[in-house]
Amino acid sequence: MAVGVGRLVAGEWVREKLYRLISPLTAPASRAFPRAAACSAPFCTDAEAALSSRVKIFDRDLKRKQRDRAAWVMGGRNDFVDSVAENLLDRLQDCKNTFSTALCLGGSSEAIRRLIRGRGGIEKLIMMDMSFDMIKYLKDTEQNNAENNFETLYVVGDEEFLPIKENSLELVVSCLGLHWTNDLPGAMIQCRLALKPDGLFLAAILGGETLKELRMACTIAQLEREGGISPRMSPLAQVCLALELIEHLRSMAETNALLQRSKILKRETALATAAVYDSMFAAEDGKVPATFQVIYMTGWKEHPSQQKAKARGSATISFEDIQKHFGSSENNKILEG
């Protein structure tokens, strides 16, 4: 799998069989699941037992509630989310393949559906989210995307327990959602299992530099007011409603969901955070900067038609020969010209 910050670099698929979670069922996509189906018996048996023995960092039930709330307040478009979705979907134009059946996983799925505009030759799009209310919102606003000429199906399900049959999809897209999973490699492996050979995986997640200004301000304020900081603070730490930034984060369902989070934020600490943020980072025009680091990922499921690396030792020219040919200053000037 290729991974990059704003670009693609070389890589490969994560460990193939490490957290193999087999789900022989295909989600009944003709209707939205009831809320409980996302964690009911068919999908949370052996997989749930395997995950329970692993360290859990994020509170998935809280994240579902945050996505419920985001569905209630979702209104206008978000320029940042649209920019990430466009960058992700642009990758479909870099290949000649068509993808008849695609799965859109949580995150900013509304932006993906709205901006896809026929890219990838998609005939059926399955939209899956852990939030019943988000799925309802997507279904209720389907008429706003009448220009899309593909069938759209809706499923309530969790990325950590993917309710999709193996080898059933040509494309999996996740825009700003997978960074809240407790087992990111396991979630990616499940996506790989769901893909047909030569299927494509596309994802965008928030990186560790996200909201570094907010974290610094919150840390300083907590040290000053409370003599310590909340353990294991999320990169998306929640601070003060006085900052418009927080409203944007809430509308994106991107506020803190750590299990070991501090559940109470004192009023004086929130006000101090806002003051520190303003004094350290505010521009002369009063605008407040916020850093978002986006990591883009792409991966193809192996297929005999794909290019393969040559066998080790089969090269017919050495790097030393290349250096001799292009190493002189005269040749470098020719290349630069």
Protein Blocks (a to p, Z undefined) as FASTA:
>chain_A
ZZdehiacddddddfklmgccdfbdcdfkbccdfklmmgmklmmmmmmmmmmpccfbdfk
lmmmmmmmmmmmgccdcfklmmmmmmmmmmmmmpcbdcfbacdeehjlllmmmmnnopai
iabdcdddfblklmmmmmmmmmmmmmpccdcddddddfklccbdehkbfbdcdehkllmp
fblmlmmmmmmmmpcghiacddddddfkgoklmmmmmmmmmmmmnopacehiafkbcfbf
klmklmmmmmnopacfbfkbcfbdcfklmmmmmmmmmmmmpcfkopacdddddddddddd
ddfkbccdddehiacbdfklmmmmmmpmklmmmmmZZ
